[in-house]
Amino acid sequence: MNFSKDITSGKEGFYWLTQILEKDPDAVVILITAFGDVEMAVRALKEGATDFVLKPWQNEKRISYNALHCLTNHNTRS
């Protein structure tokens, strides 16, 4: 969630990732951005994101991949 106009640092996304995982360490968190890079994706995954998605994407492929990935990841955490 970025509510600041023209800000693309990713700070808000990482803030919310931390907040969500503090409340529920098993939560599935997918960060979606139009302004990401490899360094940001690696950081997100290291900090606990389930996935990191760059816009634009193909809806059908993205939804099916995320559903499968989340289910698989959730089952391995339990």
N, C-alpha and C positions, 0 to 999 in steps of 0.2 A: 504494500500500500504506500503510494507516494502521493501525499496531498500538497506537496510544495511544487509550485509551477517552475518548470525548467530546471529542476534538480534531478540529476541522474547518478548520484554517487552510490546508491544502493543502501545507504545507512538505514533507512526506514525498514527495508526488507529484512536486514540482519537484526535490527532491533526486534521486530515482530517474531522472527524465527526464534530468538532467545526467549522472548516472553512466552511463546506457545510451548516450547520444550520445557521450560521451567514448570509450567502448570501440568503438562502431560508429556513426559519423556518418550512415550510410545506414539505420540501424534504423528500423523502423516502430513508433512509440510512440503509443498511444492512451490518454489519461488519461480515467478514468471516475470520476465523483463524484456524490454526492447533495447536495452542499453548494456547488455552484459558482455563479458569476455571470459576467456578460459580461466584466468586468475580468480575472477569472482565466482565462477562455477565451482572450482576446486574448493575455495573457501567455504561456500555454502554447504557442500557435501561434507566437508570436514567438521563443520559446526552442527551437523545433524539434519540438514534438509534431505528429504527423500529423493527429490529430483530438482533440477534447475532447467528451466525451459526458456529458450529465446523465441521472441515473437519475430515474424509470423510463423505459424505452424499449420499443418494440415489437420483439421479437427478430428476426422475419423481415426487417423493413425495415432494422434496424440492422446486421445481419450482412451483408446484400447491399450496403448502402451502404458499409460499411467495407471490404469485400473489393474493391469497384470502386474506391473512393477510394485505397486502399493500392496497388493495382496501377498505377493511373494515376500516382500520386505517385512510386512507385518507378521507373517507366519514364522519368519526366521528370528524375529525379536522375542517371540513368546517362549 
